[in-house]
Amino acid sequence: MSKSDAGARTGRVTHCCFEHAGQILHVITTEVGVHVGMSGPFTLARSADGGRVGNLENQLAGVVVDQDGDVATLLSRWETVRNEALSHRHSIDSMKEAVDSCT
């Protein structure tokens, strides 16, 4: 792959994965080891009226969570994950390095 092709690839990955308003990437390095985020993917969202909702994903289906206590549990788990993760800027730099190393 030419250097210009590699640069274009990095640019596409950067644009698609890291440069969308409202999306924040946090990378957790392998040095962290086992953490609560490994129990499965979940999404948290805030509605226009300020309410929160979560979505838990597994191999069979997604489960919508809208009860205050359940959403609070997901928020707490998210904070735990975020505390273990690199900052947004460092996460982007880490992903760019990974893309560059594959080209």
Biopython code that builds the backbone (N, CA, C, O; Angstrom):
import numpy as np
from Bio.PDB.StructureBuilder import StructureBuilder

atoms = [
    (1, "MET", "N", (0.852, -1.163, 0.000)),
    (1, "MET", "CA", (0.000, 0.000, 0.000)),
    (1, "MET", "C", (0.902, 1.231, 0.000)),
    (1, "MET", "O", (1.870, 1.310, 0.756)),
    (2, "SER", "N", (0.567, 2.178, -0.855)),
    (2, "SER", "CA", (1.373, 3.387, -0.939)),
    (2, "SER", "C", (1.138, 4.277, 0.273)),
    (2, "SER", "O", (0.147, 4.134, 0.989)),
    (3, "LYS", "N", (2.057, 5.182, 0.482)),
    (3, "LYS", "CA", (1.944, 6.112, 1.606)),
    (3, "LYS", "C", (0.683, 6.974, 1.493)),
    (3, "LYS", "O", (0.036, 7.262, 2.500)),
    (4, "SER", "N", (0.334, 7.384, 0.269)),
    (4, "SER", "CA", (-0.870, 8.209, 0.089)),
    (4, "SER", "C", (-2.132, 7.381, 0.358)),
    (4, "SER", "O", (-3.100, 7.894, 0.918)),
    (5, "ASP", "N", (-2.122, 6.092, -0.044)),
    (5, "ASP", "CA", (-3.257, 5.219, 0.255)),
    (5, "ASP", "C", (-3.405, 5.025, 1.760)),
    (5, "ASP", "O", (-4.518, 5.039, 2.287)),
    (6, "ALA", "N", (-2.285, 4.845, 2.444)),
    (6, "ALA", "CA", (-2.326, 4.670, 3.894)),
    (6, "ALA", "C", (-2.851, 5.927, 4.575)),
    (6, "ALA", "O", (-3.628, 5.840, 5.526)),
    (7, "GLY", "N", (-2.433, 7.089, 4.095)),
    (7, "GLY", "CA", (-2.914, 8.345, 4.664)),
    (7, "GLY", "C", (-4.404, 8.534, 4.440)),
    (7, "GLY", "O", (-5.120, 9.014, 5.318)),
    (8, "ALA", "N", (-4.865, 8.149, 3.251)),
    (8, "ALA", "CA", (-6.295, 8.248, 2.949)),
    (8, "ALA", "C", (-7.095, 7.307, 3.833)),
    (8, "ALA", "O", (-8.174, 7.657, 4.313)),
    (9, "ARG", "N", (-6.562, 6.114, 4.046)),
    (9, "ARG", "CA", (-7.234, 5.140, 4.907)),
    (9, "ARG", "C", (-7.337, 5.666, 6.327)),
    (9, "ARG", "O", (-8.399, 5.583, 6.943)),
    (10, "THR", "N", (-6.258, 6.200, 6.848)),
    (10, "THR", "CA", (-6.274, 6.766, 8.191)),
    (10, "THR", "C", (-7.284, 7.902, 8.270)),
    (10, "THR", "O", (-8.017, 8.016, 9.252)),
    (11, "GLY", "N", (-7.325, 8.742, 7.240)),
    (11, "GLY", "CA", (-8.276, 9.851, 7.214)),
    (11, "GLY", "C", (-9.714, 9.378, 7.230)),
    (11, "GLY", "O", (-10.549, 9.962, 7.920)),
    (12, "ARG", "N", (-10.020, 8.318, 6.471)),
    (12, "ARG", "CA", (-11.389, 7.773, 6.444)),
    (12, "ARG", "C", (-11.765, 7.196, 7.800)),
    (12, "ARG", "O", (-12.858, 7.450, 8.305)),
    (13, "VAL", "N", (-10.866, 6.424, 8.387)),
    (13, "VAL", "CA", (-11.142, 5.837, 9.700)),
    (13, "VAL", "C", (-11.339, 6.940, 10.733)),
    (13, "VAL", "O", (-12.258, 6.882, 11.551)),
    (14, "THR", "N", (-10.471, 7.939, 10.686)),
    (14, "THR", "CA", (-10.583, 9.056, 11.620)),
    (14, "THR", "C", (-11.930, 9.746, 11.472)),
    (14, "THR", "O", (-12.607, 10.015, 12.464)),
    (15, "HIS", "N", (-12.316, 10.031, 10.241)),
    (15, "HIS", "CA", (-13.583, 10.722, 10.011)),
    (15, "HIS", "C", (-14.773, 9.863, 10.449)),
    (15, "HIS", "O", (-15.672, 10.346, 11.137)),
    (16, "CYS", "N", (-14.773, 8.602, 10.050)),
    (16, "CYS", "CA", (-15.922, 7.731, 10.333)),
    (16, "CYS", "C", (-16.057, 7.403, 11.817)),
    (16, "CYS", "O", (-17.170, 7.307, 12.334)),
    (17, "CYS", "N", (-14.947, 7.234, 12.489)),
    (17, "CYS", "CA", (-15.003, 6.739, 13.862)),
    (17, "CYS", "C", (-14.851, 7.793, 14.940)),
    (17, "CYS", "O", (-15.323, 7.593, 16.059)),
    (18, "PHE", "N", (-14.215, 8.893, 14.642)),
    (18, "PHE", "CA", (-13.819, 9.772, 15.724)),
    (18, "PHE", "C", (-14.316, 11.201, 15.615)),
    (18, "PHE", "O", (-14.218, 11.948, 16.589)),
    (19, "GLU", "N", (-14.836, 11.606, 14.494)),
    (19, "GLU", "CA", (-15.111, 13.018, 14.305)),
    (19, "GLU", "C", (-16.586, 13.309, 14.077)),
    (19, "GLU", "O", (-16.929, 14.151, 13.247)),
    (20, "HIS", "N", (-17.444, 12.639, 14.786)),
    (20, "HIS", "CA", (-18.877, 12.890, 14.715)),
    (20, "HIS", "C", (-19.316, 13.588, 15.991)),
    (20, "HIS", "O", (-19.003, 13.140, 17.094)),
    (21, "ALA", "N", (-20.035, 14.676, 15.836)),
    (21, "ALA", "CA", (-20.518, 15.421, 16.992)),
    (21, "ALA", "C", (-21.359, 14.512, 17.874)),
    (21, "ALA", "O", (-22.184, 13.742, 17.383)),
    (22, "GLY", "N", (-21.145, 14.607, 19.155)),
    (22, "GLY", "CA", (-21.936, 13.830, 20.100)),
    (22, "GLY", "C", (-21.422, 12.426, 20.343)),
    (22, "GLY", "O", (-21.956, 11.724, 21.202)),
    (23, "GLN", "N", (-20.405, 11.995, 19.620)),
    (23, "GLN", "CA", (-19.834, 10.674, 19.825)),
    (23, "GLN", "C", (-18.455, 10.826, 20.441)),
    (23, "GLN", "O", (-17.618, 11.589, 19.959)),
    (24, "ILE", "N", (-18.243, 10.099, 21.497)),
    (24, "ILE", "CA", (-16.963, 10.165, 22.196)),
    (24, "ILE", "C", (-16.396, 8.760, 22.289)),
    (24, "ILE", "O", (-17.077, 7.835, 22.730)),
    (25, "LEU", "N", (-15.166, 8.608, 21.878)),
    (25, "LEU", "CA", (-14.481, 7.327, 21.911)),
    (25, "LEU", "C", (-13.580, 7.270, 23.130)),
    (25, "LEU", "O", (-12.835, 8.211, 23.403)),
    (26, "HIS", "N", (-13.646, 6.168, 23.863)),
    (26, "HIS", "CA", (-12.743, 5.931, 24.982)),
    (26, "HIS", "C", (-12.158, 4.529, 24.817)),
    (26, "HIS", "O", (-12.898, 3.545, 24.801)),
    (27, "VAL", "N", (-10.845, 4.437, 24.696)),
    (27, "VAL", "CA", (-10.149, 3.163, 24.566)),
    (27, "VAL", "C", (-9.686, 2.721, 25.946)),
    (27, "VAL", "O", (-9.144, 3.511, 26.719)),
    (28, "ILE", "N", (-9.907, 1.456, 26.238)),
    (28, "ILE", "CA", (-9.368, 0.869, 27.462)),
    (28, "ILE", "C", (-8.216, -0.023, 27.047)),
    (28, "ILE", "O", (-8.397, -0.954, 26.263)),
    (29, "THR", "N", (-7.049, 0.254, 27.562)),
    (29, "THR", "CA", (-5.858, -0.493, 27.165)),
    (29, "THR", "C", (-5.841, -1.873, 27.820)),
    (29, "THR", "O", (-6.523, -2.116, 28.816)),
    (30, "THR", "N", (-5.055, -2.760, 27.242)),
    (30, "THR", "CA", (-4.963, -4.119, 27.769)),
    (30, "THR", "C", (-4.346, -4.160, 29.165)),
    (30, "THR", "O", (-4.546, -5.127, 29.900)),
    (31, "GLU", "N", (-3.604, -3.127, 29.536)),
    (31, "GLU", "CA", (-2.998, -3.093, 30.860)),
    (31, "GLU", "C", (-4.045, -3.046, 31.971)),
    (31, "GLU", "O", (-3.764, -3.441, 33.102)),
    (32, "VAL", "N", (-5.243, -2.569, 31.660)),
    (32, "VAL", "CA", (-6.315, -2.471, 32.657)),
    (32, "VAL", "C", (-6.766, -3.856, 33.090)),
    (32, "VAL", "O", (-7.108, -4.066, 34.253)),
    (33, "GLY", "N", (-6.768, -4.794, 32.162)),
    (33, "GLY", "CA", (-7.215, -6.141, 32.493)),
    (33, "GLY", "C", (-8.735, -6.229, 32.505)),
    (33, "GLY", "O", (-9.405, -5.527, 31.748)),
    (34, "VAL", "N", (-9.278, -7.082, 33.356)),
    (34, "VAL", "CA", (-10.718, -7.301, 33.431)),
    (34, "VAL", "C", (-11.389, -6.071, 34.035)),
    (34, "VAL", "O", (-10.920, -5.517, 35.029)),
    (35, "HIS", "N", (-12.504, -5.651, 33.412)),
    (35, "HIS", "CA", (-13.255, -4.494, 33.906)),
    (35, "HIS", "C", (-14.732, -4.710, 33.621)),
    (35, "HIS", "O", (-15.091, -5.599, 32.849)),
    (36, "VAL", "N", (-15.586, -3.913, 34.232)),
    (36, "VAL", "CA", (-17.037, -4.077, 34.137)),
    (36, "VAL", "C", (-17.560, -3.968, 32.712)),
    (36, "VAL", "O", (-18.588, -4.569, 32.399)),
    (37, "GLY", "N", (-16.897, -3.233, 31.850)),
    (37, "GLY", "CA", (-17.336, -3.090, 30.471)),
    (37, "GLY", "C", (-17.244, -4.374, 29.673)),
    (37, "GLY", "O", (-17.852, -4.485, 28.608)),
    (38, "MET", "N", (-16.496, -5.341, 30.165)),
    (38, "MET", "CA", (-16.351, -6.609, 29.453)),
    (38, "MET", "C", (-17.570, -7.510, 29.622)),
    (38, "MET", "O", (-17.661, -8.554, 28.976)),
    (39, "SER", "N", (-18.505, -7.117, 30.480)),
    (39, "SER", "CA", (-19.691, -7.949, 30.683)),
    (39, "SER", "C", (-20.690, -7.812, 29.537)),
    (39, "SER", "O", (-21.691, -8.527, 29.497)),
    (40, "GLY", "N", (-20.426, -6.909, 28.619)),
    (40, "GLY", "CA", (-21.271, -6.783, 27.437)),
    (40, "GLY", "C", (-21.524, -5.337, 27.073)),
    (40, "GLY", "O", (-21.454, -4.452, 27.925)),
    (41, "PRO", "N", (-21.820, -5.097, 25.805)),
    (41, "PRO", "CA", (-22.025, -3.724, 25.344)),
    (41, "PRO", "C", (-23.349, -3.142, 25.830)),
    (41, "PRO", "O", (-24.350, -3.845, 25.967)),
    (42, "PHE", "N", (-23.320, -1.851, 26.083)),
    (42, "PHE", "CA", (-24.543, -1.136, 26.411)),
    (42, "PHE", "C", (-24.446, 0.280, 25.908)),
    (42, "PHE", "O", (-23.354, 0.813, 25.712)),
    (43, "THR", "N", (-25.589, 0.881, 25.701)),
    (43, "THR", "CA", (-25.686, 2.244, 25.201)),
    (43, "THR", "C", (-26.528, 3.052, 26.162)),
    (43, "THR", "O", (-27.540, 2.570, 26.673)),
    (44, "LEU", "N", (-26.113, 4.273, 26.405)),
    (44, "LEU", "CA", (-26.900, 5.211, 27.209)),
    (44, "LEU", "C", (-27.261, 6.395, 26.329)),
    (44, "LEU", "O", (-26.445, 6.866, 25.538)),
    (45, "ALA", "N", (-28.484, 6.867, 26.472)),
    (45, "ALA", "CA", (-28.925, 8.014, 25.684)),
    (45, "ALA", "C", (-29.784, 8.923, 26.552)),
    (45, "ALA", "O", (-30.382, 8.494, 27.538)),
    (46, "ARG", "N", (-29.827, 10.183, 26.156)),
    (46, "ARG", "CA", (-30.674, 11.161, 26.822)),
    (46, "ARG", "C", (-31.701, 11.654, 25.810)),
    (46, "ARG", "O", (-31.352, 12.029, 24.691)),
    (47, "SER", "N", (-32.947, 11.651, 26.205)),
    (47, "SER", "CA", (-34.018, 12.104, 25.310)),
    (47, "SER", "C", (-34.099, 13.626, 25.315)),
    (47, "SER", "O", (-33.451, 14.288, 26.125)),
    (48, "ALA", "N", (-34.888, 14.166, 24.417)),
    (48, "ALA", "CA", (-35.049, 15.618, 24.312)),
    (48, "ALA", "C", (-35.590, 16.225, 25.601)),
    (48, "ALA", "O", (-35.290, 17.376, 25.918)),
    (49, "ASP", "N", (-36.382, 15.464, 26.343)),
    (49, "ASP", "CA", (-36.936, 15.985, 27.601)),
    (49, "ASP", "C", (-36.007, 15.769, 28.791)),
    (49, "ASP", "O", (-36.373, 16.076, 29.925)),
    (50, "GLY", "N", (-34.812, 15.244, 28.543)),
    (50, "GLY", "CA", (-33.815, 15.075, 29.600)),
    (50, "GLY", "C", (-33.832, 13.719, 30.269)),
    (50, "GLY", "O", (-32.983, 13.439, 31.115)),
    (51, "GLY", "N", (-34.782, 12.868, 29.909)),
    (51, "GLY", "CA", (-34.832, 11.526, 30.483)),
    (51, "GLY", "C", (-33.699, 10.653, 29.953)),
    (51, "GLY", "O", (-33.129, 10.931, 28.898)),
    (52, "ARG", "N", (-33.387, 9.618, 30.681)),
    (52, "ARG", "CA", (-32.325, 8.690, 30.275)),
    (52, "ARG", "C", (-32.922, 7.337, 29.944)),
    (52, "ARG", "O", (-33.928, 6.922, 30.520)),
    (53, "VAL", "N", (-32.285, 6.663, 29.009)),
    (53, "VAL", "CA", (-32.653, 5.301, 28.647)),
    (53, "VAL", "C", (-31.372, 4.553, 28.314)),
    (53, "VAL", "O", (-30.393, 5.145, 27.858)),
    (54, "GLY", "N", (-31.390, 3.260, 28.543)),
    (54, "GLY", "CA", (-30.245, 2.425, 28.216)),
    (54, "GLY", "C", (-30.661, 1.280, 27.319)),
    (54, "GLY", "O", (-31.840, 0.940, 27.232)),
    (55, "ASN", "N", (-29.690, 0.693, 26.656)),
    (55, "ASN", "CA", (-29.922, -0.481, 25.839)),
    (55, "ASN", "C", (-28.788, -1.456, 26.094)),
    (55, "ASN", "O", (-27.618, -1.134, 25.885)),
    (56, "LEU", "N", (-29.138, -2.642, 26.543)),
    (56, "LEU", "CA", (-28.166, -3.708, 26.765)),
    (56, "LEU", "C", (-28.211, -4.634, 25.564)),
    (56, "LEU", "O", (-29.291, -5.006, 25.106)),
    (57, "GLU", "N", (-27.062, -5.005, 25.056)),
    (57, "GLU", "CA", (-27.014, -5.857, 23.879)),
    (57, "GLU", "C", (-26.397, -7.198, 24.221)),
    (57, "GLU", "O", (-25.441, -7.284, 24.992)),
    (58, "ASN", "N", (-26.962, -8.249, 23.631)),
    (58, "ASN", "CA", (-26.371, -9.574, 23.759)),
    (58, "ASN", "C", (-26.495, -10.284, 22.415)),
    (58, "ASN", "O", (-26.898, -9.665, 21.430)),
    (59, "GLN", "N", (-26.160, -11.557, 22.356)),
    (59, "GLN", "CA", (-26.140, -12.263, 21.080)),
    (59, "GLN", "C", (-27.529, -12.554, 20.538)),
    (59, "GLN", "O", (-27.669, -12.876, 19.358)),
    (60, "LEU", "N", (-28.552, -12.451, 21.363)),
    (60, "LEU", "CA", (-29.903, -12.765, 20.921)),
    (60, "LEU", "C", (-30.765, -11.540, 20.657)),
    (60, "LEU", "O", (-31.585, -11.541, 19.739)),
    (61, "ALA", "N", (-30.584, -10.501, 21.454)),
    (61, "ALA", "CA", (-31.465, -9.335, 21.330)),
    (61, "ALA", "C", (-30.913, -8.179, 22.144)),
    (61, "ALA", "O", (-29.926, -8.315, 22.868)),
    (62, "GLY", "N", (-31.569, -7.046, 22.007)),
    (62, "GLY", "CA", (-31.273, -5.895, 22.841)),
    (62, "GLY", "C", (-32.381, -5.730, 23.871)),
    (62, "GLY", "O", (-33.536, -6.071, 23.617)),
    (63, "VAL", "N", (-32.022, -5.212, 25.019)),
    (63, "VAL", "CA", (-32.993, -4.998, 26.080)),
    (63, "VAL", "C", (-32.999, -3.511, 26.417)),
    (63, "VAL", "O", (-31.970, -2.952, 26.796)),
    (64, "VAL", "N", (-34.149, -2.879, 26.280)),
    (64, "VAL", "CA", (-34.277, -1.461, 26.606)),
    (64, "VAL", "C", (-34.487, -1.323, 28.105)),
    (64, "VAL", "O", (-35.306, -2.024, 28.699)),
    (65, "VAL", "N", (-33.738, -0.413, 28.707)),
    (65, "VAL", "CA", (-33.799, -0.159, 30.140)),
    (65, "VAL", "C", (-34.257, 1.275, 30.343)),
    (65, "VAL", "O", (-33.611, 2.212, 29.875)),
    (66, "ASP", "N", (-35.381, 1.447, 31.046)),
    (66, "ASP", "CA", (-35.858, 2.811, 31.280)),
    (66, "ASP", "C", (-36.272, 3.067, 32.732)),
    (66, "ASP", "O", (-36.688, 4.176, 33.066)),
    (67, "GLN", "N", (-36.162, 2.064, 33.587)),
    (67, "GLN", "CA", (-36.454, 2.253, 35.009)),
    (67, "GLN", "C", (-35.299, 3.023, 35.652)),
    (67, "GLN", "O", (-34.131, 2.739, 35.383)),
    (68, "ASP", "N", (-35.626, 3.989, 36.495)),
    (68, "ASP", "CA", (-34.604, 4.866, 37.077)),
    (68, "ASP", "C", (-33.461, 4.100, 37.738)),
    (68, "ASP", "O", (-32.295, 4.438, 37.536)),
    (69, "GLY", "N", (-33.779, 3.087, 38.514)),
    (69, "GLY", "CA", (-32.741, 2.321, 39.204)),
    (69, "GLY", "C", (-31.822, 1.584, 38.251)),
    (69, "GLY", "O", (-30.610, 1.535, 38.457)),
    (70, "ASP", "N", (-32.407, 1.006, 37.199)),
    (70, "ASP", "CA", (-31.604, 0.284, 36.205)),
    (70, "ASP", "C", (-30.719, 1.232, 35.409)),
    (70, "ASP", "O", (-29.559, 0.927, 35.133)),
    (71, "VAL", "N", (-31.274, 2.383, 35.041)),
    (71, "VAL", "CA", (-30.487, 3.381, 34.314)),
    (71, "VAL", "C", (-29.361, 3.897, 35.209)),
    (71, "VAL", "O", (-28.250, 4.123, 34.730)),
    (72, "ALA", "N", (-29.632, 4.085, 36.494)),
    (72, "ALA", "CA", (-28.598, 4.534, 37.440)),
    (72, "ALA", "C", (-27.467, 3.505, 37.531)),
    (72, "ALA", "O", (-26.297, 3.874, 37.633)),
    (73, "THR", "N", (-27.811, 2.229, 37.495)),
    (73, "THR", "CA", (-26.788, 1.176, 37.511)),
    (73, "THR", "C", (-25.907, 1.265, 36.271)),
    (73, "THR", "O", (-24.684, 1.166, 36.367)),
    (74, "LEU", "N", (-26.533, 1.453, 35.095)),
    (74, "LEU", "CA", (-25.748, 1.584, 33.868)),
    (74, "LEU", "C", (-24.870, 2.831, 33.894)),
    (74, "LEU", "O", (-23.721, 2.795, 33.455)),
    (75, "LEU", "N", (-25.412, 3.931, 34.408)),
    (75, "LEU", "CA", (-24.602, 5.156, 34.516)),
    (75, "LEU", "C", (-23.390, 4.931, 35.416)),
    (75, "LEU", "O", (-22.291, 5.395, 35.112)),
    (76, "SER", "N", (-23.590, 4.228, 36.510)),
    (76, "SER", "CA", (-22.482, 3.925, 37.417)),
    (76, "SER", "C", (-21.438, 3.044, 36.729)),
    (76, "SER", "O", (-20.236, 3.264, 36.874)),
    (77, "ARG", "N", (-21.902, 2.059, 35.991)),
    (77, "ARG", "CA", (-20.965, 1.194, 35.259)),
    (77, "ARG", "C", (-20.220, 1.973, 34.190)),
    (77, "ARG", "O", (-19.030, 1.748, 33.971)),
    (78, "TRP", "N", (-20.923, 2.900, 33.515)),
    (78, "TRP", "CA", (-20.265, 3.729, 32.510)),
    (78, "TRP", "C", (-19.163, 4.562, 33.148)),
    (78, "TRP", "O", (-18.072, 4.683, 32.591)),
    (79, "GLU", "N", (-19.441, 5.132, 34.304)),
    (79, "GLU", "CA", (-18.416, 5.932, 34.989)),
    (79, "GLU", "C", (-17.213, 5.074, 35.344)),
    (79, "GLU", "O", (-16.076, 5.539, 35.257)),
    (80, "THR", "N", (-17.443, 3.832, 35.742)),
    (80, "THR", "CA", (-16.342, 2.914, 36.044)),
    (80, "THR", "C", (-15.510, 2.650, 34.794)),
    (80, "THR", "O", (-14.280, 2.678, 34.842)),
    (81, "VAL", "N", (-16.181, 2.395, 33.681)),
    (81, "VAL", "CA", (-15.471, 2.166, 32.414)),
    (81, "VAL", "C", (-14.691, 3.410, 32.025)),
    (81, "VAL", "O", (-13.513, 3.324, 31.677)),
    (82, "ARG", "N", (-15.336, 4.558, 32.082)),
    (82, "ARG", "CA", (-14.690, 5.810, 31.677)),
    (82, "ARG", "C", (-13.484, 6.134, 32.544)),
    (82, "ARG", "O", (-12.503, 6.693, 32.053)),
    (83, "ASN", "N", (-13.540, 5.793, 33.816)),
    (83, "ASN", "CA", (-12.403, 6.036, 34.699)),
    (83, "ASN", "C", (-11.199, 5.171, 34.354)),
    (83, "ASN", "O", (-10.064, 5.554, 34.637)),
    (84, "GLU", "N", (-11.427, 4.020, 33.750)),
    (84, "GLU", "CA", (-10.332, 3.130, 33.347)),
    (84, "GLU", "C", (-9.784, 3.483, 31.968)),
    (84, "GLU", "O", (-8.672, 3.086, 31.617)),
    (85, "ALA", "N", (-10.561, 4.227, 31.190)),
    (85, "ALA", "CA", (-10.229, 4.479, 29.789)),
    (85, "ALA", "C", (-9.276, 5.657, 29.611)),
    (85, "ALA", "O", (-9.111, 6.499, 30.494)),
    (86, "LEU", "N", (-8.659, 5.681, 28.436)),
    (86, "LEU", "CA", (-7.878, 6.847, 28.036)),
    (86, "LEU", "C", (-8.832, 8.011, 27.779)),
    (86, "LEU", "O", (-10.020, 7.799, 27.539)),
    (87, "SER", "N", (-8.323, 9.217, 27.827)),
    (87, "SER", "CA", (-9.136, 10.376, 27.473)),
    (87, "SER", "C", (-9.567, 10.261, 26.006)),
    (87, "SER", "O", (-9.012, 9.460, 25.254)),
    (88, "HIS", "N", (-10.541, 11.054, 25.610)),
    (88, "HIS", "CA", (-11.021, 11.035, 24.226)),
    (88, "HIS", "C", (-9.878, 11.306, 23.255)),
    (88, "HIS", "O", (-9.704, 10.571, 22.283)),
    (89, "ARG", "N", (-9.099, 12.351, 23.508)),
    (89, "ARG", "CA", (-7.988, 12.713, 22.616)),
    (89, "ARG", "C", (-6.954, 11.589, 22.558)),
    (89, "ARG", "O", (-6.491, 11.233, 21.474)),
    (90, "HIS", "N", (-6.584, 11.021, 23.723)),
    (90, "HIS", "CA", (-5.600, 9.934, 23.738)),
    (90, "HIS", "C", (-6.162, 8.676, 23.080)),
    (90, "HIS", "O", (-5.419, 7.917, 22.459)),
    (91, "SER", "N", (-7.459, 8.454, 23.210)),
    (91, "SER", "CA", (-8.094, 7.310, 22.558)),
    (91, "SER", "C", (-8.018, 7.447, 21.044)),
    (91, "SER", "O", (-7.703, 6.483, 20.346)),
    (92, "ILE", "N", (-8.304, 8.642, 20.534)),
    (92, "ILE", "CA", (-8.213, 8.886, 19.092)),
    (92, "ILE", "C", (-6.783, 8.659, 18.614)),
    (92, "ILE", "O", (-6.565, 8.004, 17.595)),
    (93, "ASP", "N", (-5.812, 9.195, 19.341)),
    (93, "ASP", "CA", (-4.410, 9.013, 18.958)),
    (93, "ASP", "C", (-4.034, 7.531, 18.956)),
    (93, "ASP", "O", (-3.315, 7.070, 18.070)),
    (94, "SER", "N", (-4.518, 6.793, 19.945)),
    (94, "SER", "CA", (-4.236, 5.363, 20.027)),
    (94, "SER", "C", (-4.833, 4.619, 18.841)),
    (94, "SER", "O", (-4.184, 3.743, 18.269)),
    (95, "MET", "N", (-6.068, 4.960, 18.465)),
    (95, "MET", "CA", (-6.706, 4.303, 17.323)),
    (95, "MET", "C", (-5.996, 4.659, 16.013)),
    (95, "MET", "O", (-5.835, 3.802, 15.144)),
    (96, "LYS", "N", (-5.575, 5.911, 15.871)),
    (96, "LYS", "CA", (-4.840, 6.304, 14.667)),
    (96, "LYS", "C", (-3.536, 5.510, 14.559)),
    (96, "LYS", "O", (-3.167, 5.062, 13.474)),
    (97, "GLU", "N", (-2.845, 5.340, 15.681)),
    (97, "GLU", "CA", (-1.607, 4.557, 15.679)),
    (97, "GLU", "C", (-1.895, 3.109, 15.281)),
    (97, "GLU", "O", (-1.124, 2.505, 14.535)),
    (98, "ALA", "N", (-2.991, 2.560, 15.771)),
    (98, "ALA", "CA", (-3.348, 1.183, 15.411)),
    (98, "ALA", "C", (-3.640, 1.071, 13.919)),
    (98, "ALA", "O", (-3.208, 0.116, 13.274)),
    (99, "VAL", "N", (-4.365, 2.032, 13.368)),
    (99, "VAL", "CA", (-4.660, 2.017, 11.924)),
    (99, "VAL", "C", (-3.358, 2.143, 11.138)),
    (99, "VAL", "O", (-3.131, 1.405, 10.179)),
    (100, "ASP", "N", (-2.509, 3.077, 11.547)),
    (100, "ASP", "CA", (-1.239, 3.276, 10.838)),
    (100, "ASP", "C", (-0.363, 2.013, 10.882)),
    (100, "ASP", "O", (0.327, 1.707, 9.910)),
    (101, "SER", "N", (-0.389, 1.296, 11.983)),
    (101, "SER", "CA", (0.445, 0.112, 12.099)),
    (101, "SER", "C", (-0.050, -1.031, 11.218)),
    (101, "SER", "O", (0.705, -1.962, 10.935)),
    (102, "CYS", "N", (-1.294, -0.974, 10.787)),
    (102, "CYS", "CA", (-1.856, -2.012, 9.910)),
    (102, "CYS", "C", (-1.637, -1.717, 8.438)),
    (102, "CYS", "O", (-1.923, -2.560, 7.588)),
    (103, "THR", "N", (-1.129, -0.524, 8.124)),
    (103, "THR", "CA", (-0.968, -0.151, 6.728)),
    (103, "THR", "C", (0.463, -0.276, 6.273)),
    (103, "THR", "O", (0.769, 0.002, 5.114)),
]
sb = StructureBuilder()
sb.init_structure("model")
sb.init_model(0)
sb.init_chain("A")
sb.init_seg("    ")
for serial, (resi, resn, name, xyz) in enumerate(atoms, 1):
    if name == "N":
        sb.init_residue(resn, " ", resi, " ")
    sb.init_atom(name, np.array(xyz, "f"), 0.0, 1.0, " ", f" {name:<3s}", serial, name[0])
structure = sb.get_structure()
